[in-house]
Amino acid sequence: MILGYTINTGAIMLLALTGRWEAAAVLLVAEQAGCATSFLSNVSMALLEMMLWRIGIGIQESIMKALIVALVPTDAG
């Protein structure tokens, strides 16, 4: 997800500095790729929320918290 935002932001900044249309076209494609990358990382959470729509809010929140805890790596210190 962070990679998508980084690509998107970098492409937009470089787009402001470019003077050639060829470079601008490449940067526009890179910007769209960054948007797609950050969007695809959120699709799984959105699908899960749609599946849990009919469950009560408390149960839904508990399931989401459990999944987030399972996704976040712990320090093996």
C-alpha positions in Angstrom: 0.0 0.0 0.0 2.8 2.4 0.9 4.5 1.5 -2.4 1.5 2.6 -4.3 1.3 6.0 -2.5 5.0 6.5 -3.0 4.9 5.8 -6.7 1.8 8.1 -7.1 3.4 11.0 -5.1 6.8 10.7 -6.9 5.2 10.6 -10.3 3.0 13.7 -9.6 6.1 15.7 -8.3 8.2 14.7 -11.3 5.3 15.5 -13.6 5.5 19.2 -12.5 9.1 19.3 -13.4 9.1 17.6 -16.8 9.3 19.6 -20.0 8.7 16.8 -22.6 5.4 15.2 -23.4 7.0 11.8 -23.7 8.2 11.9 -20.1 4.8 13.3 -19.0 3.0 10.3 -20.6 5.3 7.9 -18.8 4.8 9.7 -15.5 1.0 9.6 -16.0 1.1 5.9 -16.6 3.3 5.5 -13.4 0.8 7.6 -11.5 -2.1 5.4 -12.5 -0.1 2.3 -11.6 0.5 3.8 -8.2 -3.2 4.4 -7.8 -4.0 0.9 -8.9 -1.4 -0.6 -6.5 -2.9 1.3 -3.5 -6.4 0.5 -4.5 -5.8 -3.3 -4.9 -4.4 -3.5 -1.4 -7.7 -2.1 0.0 -10.0 -4.5 -2.1 -9.6 -7.4 0.3 -10.7 -5.3 3.3 -13.6 -3.9 1.3 -14.8 -7.3 0.3 -14.6 -8.6 3.9 -16.6 -5.6 5.1 -19.2 -6.3 2.4 -19.4 -10.0 3.6 -19.8 -8.9 7.2 -22.5 -6.3 6.4 -25.4 -8.2 7.9 -23.6 -9.2 11.1 -24.0 -6.9 14.1 -21.5 -4.0 14.5 -19.9 -5.5 17.6 -19.2 -8.8 16.1 -18.0 -7.2 12.9 -15.6 -5.0 14.8 -14.2 -8.0 16.7 -13.6 -9.9 13.5 -11.9 -7.0 11.9 -9.7 -6.4 14.9 -8.7 -10.1 15.0 -7.8 -10.0 11.3 -5.8 -6.9 11.6 -3.9 -8.4 14.6 -3.2 -11.5 12.5 -1.9 -9.3 9.6 0.4 -7.1 11.6 3.8 -8.8 12.1 5.0 -9.0 15.7 8.6 -8.3 16.7 10.5 -11.5 17.5 12.6 -9.9 20.2 
